Amino acid sequence: MATTVLIADDHQIMREGLKNLIDQQDGMQVIGEAGDGRRAVELTQEHSPNVVIMDVSMPGLNGIEATRQIKNQNPATKVLALSVHPGRHFVSDMLKAGAAGYLLKNCAFKEMKIAIDTLLEDHTYLSPGLTDVIVEDYVKQLNSGQTAVCAGLSSREREVLQLIAEGNSTKQIAQLLHVSAKTVATHREHIMSKLSIHNVVDLTKYAVREGLTSFEL
């Protein structure tokens, strides 16, 4: 039986290139493509792929939150993060969200094939050089006893925060999440209270700094 793969990346040319390469491999098949995290979650629920290749920075719902939702709903699906960001913050947050591997976009396709095979064997794969980043981050957390402030937000609150930072109105967010505007307003109040941030500009700066969105002011 072929290994089924879902590609989630907001750049169409990236998706098309990966699809062509993967479909040429014996025993591998791309069963869907998503241009944002929300669509990736939907397609994973629909098709239950063996592997999701997940871009970290995507509009609407970033790869970190999409991974968290996918692993909650489809725990058997392996998520392989694919990113231009080698920073420890991005790597550690993706792994905490449930990703089984983290690959940098400057890698060769041969490495991606190795990474996918590694994930399917229930092992973790990190691009060469990232292991030291993770170990260093882990040691720092042990020494400081600190956790990320963003960890105090619920998954839905992080989702709302990203949408706010990307310039969506309360009404637009309500439509995207299929909830009432009052519910969105309540989430925003809770976010501001938990973060001690009380204006949209500073919320946006925080979201960018924490890797929730790549949107820039």
Secondary structure, 3 states (H helix, E strand, C coil): CCEEEEEECCCHHHHHHHHHHHHCCCCEEEEEEECCHHHHHHHHHHHCCCEEEEECCCCCCCHHHHHHHHHHHCCCCEEEEEECCCCHHHHHHHHHHCCCEEEECCCCHHHHHHHHHHHHCCCCEECCCHHHHHHHHHHHHHHHCCCCHHHHCCHHHHHHHHHHHCCCCHHHHHHHHCCCHHHHHHHHHHHHHHHCCCCHHHHHHHHHHCCCCCCCC
